[in-house]
Amino acid sequence: MNDYRQEIHKAAEKAFMDALEKLEETFEEVEEVEVEAPPPPKPASKTDKKETRRAPAFDLQELEDAAADIERYMASLHKSEES
């Protein structure tokens, strides 16, 4: 039974890491797009102002640091299971 739980844990860990890699790739693509000249802003009408939402500000370095923290945590979990 313990082997089964380890297999599930490893599969979940792999899926999580794959998702993190895909997220990082997405942010890199967004960063590349932002480096290019952004289109000029269009004048906002009254209805546009109500519907406008700002994207949350994030720092790619903070995201990478968080991913590294998660990887260290997952590794520590894996080490504690082996003991």
C-alpha positions as CSV (number, residue, x, y, z in Angstrom):
1,M,0.0,0.0,0.0
2,N,2.9,2.4,0.8
3,D,4.3,1.8,-2.7
4,Y,1.0,2.8,-4.2
5,R,0.9,6.1,-2.2
6,Q,4.5,6.8,-3.3
7,E,3.5,6.3,-6.9
8,I,0.6,8.6,-6.5
9,H,2.8,11.2,-4.8
10,K,5.4,11.0,-7.6
11,A,2.8,11.3,-10.3
12,A,1.3,14.4,-8.5
13,E,4.7,15.9,-8.0
14,K,5.5,15.4,-11.7
15,A,2.2,16.9,-12.8
16,F,2.8,19.9,-10.5
17,M,6.3,20.4,-11.8
18,D,5.1,20.2,-15.4
19,A,2.5,22.8,-14.6
20,L,5.1,25.1,-13.0
21,E,7.3,24.8,-16.1
22,K,4.4,25.6,-18.4
23,L,3.5,28.6,-16.2
24,E,7.1,29.8,-16.4
25,E,7.1,29.4,-20.2
26,T,3.9,31.4,-20.4
27,F,5.4,34.2,-18.3
28,E,8.5,34.2,-20.5
29,E,6.3,34.5,-23.6
30,V,4.4,37.4,-22.0
31,E,7.6,39.1,-21.0
32,E,8.9,38.8,-24.6
33,V,5.7,40.3,-26.0
34,E,5.9,43.2,-23.5
35,V,9.4,43.9,-24.7
36,E,8.1,44.6,-28.2
37,A,6.5,47.9,-28.8
38,P,3.0,47.9,-27.2
39,P,0.1,49.1,-29.2
40,P,-0.9,52.7,-28.5
41,P,-3.7,53.0,-26.0
42,K,-7.1,53.7,-27.5
43,P,-9.3,56.4,-26.1
44,A,-11.6,55.0,-23.4
45,S,-15.3,55.7,-23.5
46,K,-17.5,55.8,-20.4
47,T,-18.5,52.1,-20.9
48,D,-14.8,51.1,-21.4
49,K,-13.8,52.6,-18.1
50,K,-16.3,50.5,-16.3
51,E,-15.2,47.3,-18.0
52,T,-11.4,47.9,-17.8
53,R,-9.6,45.6,-15.5
54,R,-5.9,45.9,-14.7
55,A,-3.7,42.9,-14.8
56,P,-2.2,42.1,-11.4
57,A,1.4,43.3,-11.2
58,F,3.9,40.5,-10.8
59,D,7.6,40.2,-10.8
60,L,9.1,37.3,-12.7
61,Q,11.9,37.0,-10.2
62,E,9.3,36.6,-7.4
63,L,7.6,33.9,-9.3
64,E,10.9,32.1,-9.9
65,D,11.7,32.4,-6.2
66,A,8.4,31.0,-5.3
67,A,8.8,28.0,-7.7
68,A,12.2,27.4,-6.1
69,D,10.7,27.4,-2.6
70,I,8.1,24.9,-3.7
71,E,10.7,22.7,-5.3
72,R,12.8,22.7,-2.0
73,Y,9.6,21.9,-0.1
74,M,8.7,19.0,-2.4
75,A,12.3,17.7,-2.1
76,S,12.2,17.9,1.7
77,L,8.9,15.9,1.7
78,H,10.5,13.3,-0.5
79,K,13.5,13.0,1.8
80,S,11.3,12.7,4.9
81,E,9.3,9.8,3.2
82,E,12.6,8.0,2.5
83,S,13.6,8.1,6.1
